[in-house]
Amino acid sequence: MFENFEIYQIVNALGLILGLLFGAIAQKNQFCFSGSIKDYIQTKSTRRGASVIMAMIIAIIATTIAGNYFEFDVTETRYYKEDINYFAIILGGLLFGTGMMIADGCSNRQLVKFGQGDSRSLITLLFIGLFAYATTKGLLFDILNPFTNNETLIQWSSNLENFTMNIYVVVAILFGILFMLTKNIKRMFTLIDGVLIGLLVAAAWSITWVLGQESMERIIPLDGVSYVYPTAQTIELFMYYQVNYLTFPICLVIGVIVGTFAMSFVNKKYSFGCTASQKINRVTYNMIGGALMGTGGVMSIGCTVGQGLSGMSTLAFSSFLAISSIFISGVITARILHKKDKLPMCFIFEWKDKENQDYQI
């Protein structure tokens, strides 16, 4: 079937399929890292948070198994880059966490919301892409470069090697957190969305490694699932398609939007447009949040999916720092917004064994 295709074309096609699956799964149960924080602060619901933790566990275990089977080395990924600056990663995570709560959703969440009909999420995505590109190659690169590539900070960071964390310790801790969130072992078996998304992360590593090695036409780096800089690359391709080409990360982004759009016809109960208060200037919040996520996502080498799932699946210490920073700033920002009645909520997500299930407020 694929005999007439180049290797990179097959990789792109598989990336599109992974994106389609990711979008469909995320839309079905509204899988969301930032949403899980919002759920707990507003209603003490832990269902979506448990799905995120389950996705982390599965991504770590599945990636480790795939890595041993296909013999790929996760230390070759961007999460183990040389001359790492922990201070930039932490600051980037803090910026991203703040931005995702202000914009009401992280980068992958904005893709899902846009795919299911929230036109305001397009504003956030444009600002994520614009500021991610500016931080990587534009004006913000020159402004932030004295900090991100500061020799002193890099030297200080080198005193604590970016080591691979012990899988048994990490998984044990995550299972402990999962049990605290579920309070019922039976509930763990309902977290199918987390399981499937975790498997998609391992699949991305496997595809880019196994087929990437065979590619003679283009270099295909070992890559997982991430959405901040790939969003910028997608926008760049849209504007300058003559000098750019499709890549695996871009196909993932496109796939998520299309997959979400398709699933929204099947799963019609989620609609967007409501806010918690009329005081909210949603467009302004989308722009500010998108800008913070675009800049922070590049500085922290990934988003809630890029670092929280793909990065954590490699067990890189830097990924732990990044997702911890995102979580801390996300919680603080959410509490501030909630106190000011500016934390939007359209649906309440609760466990299926409770009387009140996903209902609109």
C-alpha positions in Angstrom: 0.0 0.0 0.0 2.8 2.4 0.9 5.4 1.0 -1.5 5.2 4.1 -3.8 5.6 6.6 -0.9 8.8 8.0 0.5 9.6 7.2 4.1 8.9 10.8 5.3 5.5 10.7 3.6 4.6 7.6 5.5 5.8 9.2 8.7 3.7 12.3 8.0 0.6 10.1 7.2 1.1 8.2 10.5 1.5 11.5 12.3 -1.8 12.7 10.9 -3.5 9.4 12.0 -2.0 9.9 15.6 -3.3 13.4 15.6 -6.8 12.3 14.4 -6.9 9.8 17.2 -5.6 12.2 19.8 -8.2 14.8 18.8 -11.0 12.3 18.9 -10.1 10.9 22.3 -9.5 14.4 23.8 -12.8 15.6 22.5 -14.8 12.6 23.8 -13.9 13.2 27.4 -12.5 16.7 27.2 -9.0 15.5 28.2 -7.2 18.6 29.6 -4.4 19.3 32.1 -5.4 22.9 32.7 -9.1 21.8 32.9 -8.2 19.3 35.6 -6.8 22.1 37.8 -9.9 24.2 37.1 -12.2 21.3 37.9 -10.7 20.8 41.4 -10.6 24.4 42.3 -14.2 25.0 41.3 -16.0 21.7 42.1 -13.4 19.5 43.8 -13.8 17.1 40.8 -10.8 14.9 40.2 -11.9 12.9 37.1 -10.0 14.8 34.5 -7.0 15.1 36.7 -7.0 11.3 37.1 -7.0 10.9 33.3 -4.0 13.1 33.0 -2.0 11.1 35.6 -3.1 7.9 34.0 -1.8 9.2 30.6 1.6 10.0 32.3 1.9 6.5 33.8 1.0 4.8 30.5 3.3 7.1 28.5 6.2 6.3 30.7 5.7 2.5 30.8 4.8 2.2 27.1 7.8 4.4 26.0 10.2 2.4 28.2 8.9 -0.9 26.7 9.0 0.5 23.1 12.5 1.9 23.7 13.8 -1.5 24.8 12.1 -3.3 22.0 13.1 -0.9 19.2 16.4 0.1 20.8 16.0 3.8 20.7 17.7 6.1 23.2 15.4 8.7 24.8 18.5 10.7 25.8 18.8 11.7 22.2 15.6 13.7 22.4 15.4 17.5 23.0 14.6 16.9 26.6 18.3 16.0 27.2 19.8 18.8 25.2 23.3 19.9 26.1 24.0 23.1 28.1 20.5 22.9 29.6 19.4 26.0 31.6 17.1 24.9 34.4 16.3 28.5 35.3 14.9 29.1 31.7 12.9 25.9 31.9 11.4 26.9 35.3 10.6 30.4 34.1 9.1 29.1 30.9 7.0 26.7 32.8 5.7 29.4 35.1 4.8 31.6 32.1 3.1 28.7 30.3 1.1 27.7 33.4 -0.1 31.3 33.9 -1.0 31.6 30.2 -3.0 28.4 30.0 -5.3 29.4 32.9 -5.7 33.0 31.6 -6.6 31.7 28.1 -8.7 28.9 29.6 -6.8 26.0 28.1 -3.2 24.9 27.2 -2.0 24.5 23.6 -3.5 21.1 22.9 -6.8 22.1 24.6 -7.0 25.2 22.4 -6.6 22.9 19.3 -9.5 20.7 20.6 -11.7 23.7 21.5 -11.1 25.2 18.0 -11.8 21.9 16.4 -15.2 21.6 18.2 -16.3 25.1 17.4 -14.8 27.7 19.7 -13.6 30.4 17.3 -11.9 32.4 20.1 -9.5 29.6 20.5 -8.1 30.5 17.1 -7.0 33.8 18.6 -5.1 31.9 21.3 -3.5 29.5 18.7 -2.4 32.4 16.6 -0.7 34.1 19.5 0.8 30.8 20.7 2.3 30.4 17.2 3.4 34.0 16.8 5.2 34.2 20.2 6.6 30.7 19.9 8.2 31.7 16.6 9.4 35.0 17.9 11.0 33.3 20.9 12.7 30.8 18.7 13.8 32.9 15.8 12.5 36.5 16.1 12.6 39.6 18.3 12.0 37.8 21.6 14.9 35.5 20.9 17.3 38.4 21.0 15.6 39.8 24.1 15.6 36.5 26.0 18.9 35.2 24.8 21.0 36.8 27.5 18.9 34.8 30.0 18.2 31.6 28.2 21.8 31.2 27.1 23.4 32.8 30.1 26.7 31.0 30.7 26.6 31.4 34.5 23.1 30.0 34.7 24.0 27.1 32.4 27.1 26.5 34.6 25.0 26.4 37.8 22.5 24.1 36.1 25.4 21.7 35.1 26.0 21.1 38.8 22.8 19.0 38.8 23.0 16.7 35.8 19.9 16.3 33.7 19.6 12.7 34.7 17.1 10.0 33.9 14.8 9.5 36.9 14.1 6.0 38.3 11.1 4.6 36.5 10.0 2.6 39.6 10.0 5.6 41.9 8.3 7.8 39.4 5.5 5.3 38.5 5.0 4.5 42.2 4.5 8.1 43.1 2.2 8.7 40.1 0.1 5.6 41.1 -0.1 7.0 44.6 -1.4 10.3 43.2 -3.8 8.5 41.0 -5.2 6.5 43.9 -5.7 9.8 45.9 -7.6 11.3 42.9 -9.8 8.3 42.3 -10.3 7.0 45.9 -11.6 3.9 44.2 -9.6 1.3 42.3 -12.6 0.6 40.1 -12.5 4.1 38.8 -9.0 3.6 37.5 -10.4 1.2 34.9 -12.7 3.9 33.5 -9.8 6.2 32.5 -9.6 4.9 29.0 -8.8 8.3 27.5 -5.7 8.6 29.6 -4.6 5.1 28.7 -5.1 5.7 24.9 -3.3 9.1 24.9 -0.4 7.6 26.9 -0.1 4.9 24.2 -0.2 7.5 21.4 2.9 9.2 23.0 4.8 5.9 22.9 3.6 5.3 19.3 5.0 8.7 18.2 8.4 7.9 19.6 8.4 4.5 17.9 7.2 5.8 14.5 9.8 8.6 14.3 12.6 6.3 15.4 11.9 3.1 13.4 10.9 4.8 10.1 13.1 7.9 10.7 16.2 5.7 10.6 15.2 4.4 7.1 14.6 7.9 5.7 17.2 8.9 3.1 15.2 11.9 1.7 14.8 13.9 4.9 16.1 13.9 8.4 13.4 12.7 10.8 14.3 13.4 14.4 13.2 11.2 17.2 10.0 13.0 18.2 7.1 12.6 20.6 3.9 14.6 20.8 4.0 18.4 21.4 2.0 21.4 20.3 3.6 24.7 21.1 6.3 25.1 18.5 4.5 22.8 16.0 1.7 25.3 16.1 4.1 28.0 15.0 5.5 25.7 12.3 1.9 25.0 11.1 1.2 28.7 10.8 4.6 29.2 9.0 3.7 26.5 6.5 0.4 28.1 5.9 2.1 31.4 5.0 5.2 30.2 3.3 4.3 26.8 1.9 6.7 27.3 -1.1 9.8 27.1 1.1 8.5 24.8 3.8 7.1 21.3 3.9 4.9 19.0 6.0 6.6 17.4 9.0 5.5 14.9 11.6 4.7 17.6 14.3 2.7 19.7 11.8 0.7 16.6 10.8 -0.1 16.0 14.5 -1.4 19.5 14.9 -3.6 19.2 11.8 -4.8 15.8 12.8 -5.9 17.0 16.3 -8.1 19.7 14.7 -9.6 17.4 12.1 -10.1 14.5 14.6 -11.8 16.8 17.1 -14.0 18.3 14.4 -15.1 14.8 13.3 -15.7 13.6 16.8 -17.8 16.7 17.6 -20.4 15.5 15.2 -20.7 12.2 17.2 -20.2 13.7 20.7 -22.4 16.9 20.5 -22.9 17.5 24.2 -20.0 19.9 24.6 -20.4 23.4 23.3 -18.5 26.6 24.1 -19.4 30.2 24.4 -20.4 30.4 28.1 -18.2 32.1 30.7 -18.4 32.3 34.5 -18.8 36.1 34.5 -19.8 38.8 32.1 -16.8 40.8 33.4 -14.4 38.6 31.4 -12.9 40.1 28.2 -12.3 36.8 26.6 -10.5 38.1 23.5 -7.9 40.0 25.6 -7.4 37.0 27.9 -6.9 34.7 24.8 -4.3 37.0 23.4 -2.4 37.4 26.7 -2.6 33.7 27.5 -1.5 32.7 24.0 1.5 35.0 24.2 2.6 33.6 27.5 2.1 30.0 26.4 4.0 30.6 23.1 7.0 32.1 24.9 6.9 29.9 27.9 6.4 26.7 25.9 9.6 27.4 23.9 11.6 28.3 27.0 10.5 25.2 28.9 11.0 23.0 25.9 7.4 21.9 25.7 3.8 22.3 26.9 1.6 20.2 29.2 1.7 17.4 26.6 5.2 18.1 25.3 6.8 18.1 28.7 4.0 16.5 30.8 3.6 13.4 28.7 6.3 13.2 26.0 9.0 14.7 28.2 8.0 12.7 31.3 7.9 9.5 29.2 11.6 9.9 28.8 12.0 10.3 32.6 14.2 13.4 32.1 14.7 15.5 35.2 14.2 18.7 33.2 10.7 17.5 32.2 9.8 17.1 35.9 10.9 20.6 36.6 9.0 21.9 33.6 5.7 20.2 34.4 6.0 21.0 38.1 6.5 24.7 37.2 3.5 24.7 34.9 1.3 23.0 37.5 2.4 25.4 40.3 1.8 28.6 38.3 -1.4 27.1 36.9 -2.9 26.5 40.3 -1.9 29.9 41.6 -3.3 31.7 38.6 -6.5 29.6 38.7 -7.1 30.5 42.3 -6.6 34.2 41.7 -9.0 34.1 38.7 -11.5 32.1 40.7 -11.4 34.6 43.5 -12.1 37.4 41.0 -14.9 35.3 39.4 -13.0 35.2 36.1 -12.3 31.5 35.8 -14.7 30.2 33.1 -16.6 27.0 33.4 -19.1 25.6 31.0 -19.4 22.0 32.3 -18.9 20.1 35.5 -17.0 16.8 35.0 -17.7 14.2 37.6 -17.2 10.5 38.1 -19.8 8.2 36.4 -20.6 6.5 39.6 -22.0 9.7 41.1 -25.5 11.1 40.5 -24.4 14.3 38.9 -22.6 13.7 35.7 -21.4 16.1 33.0 -24.0 18.9 33.2 -23.9 22.5 32.0 -24.0 25.4 34.4 
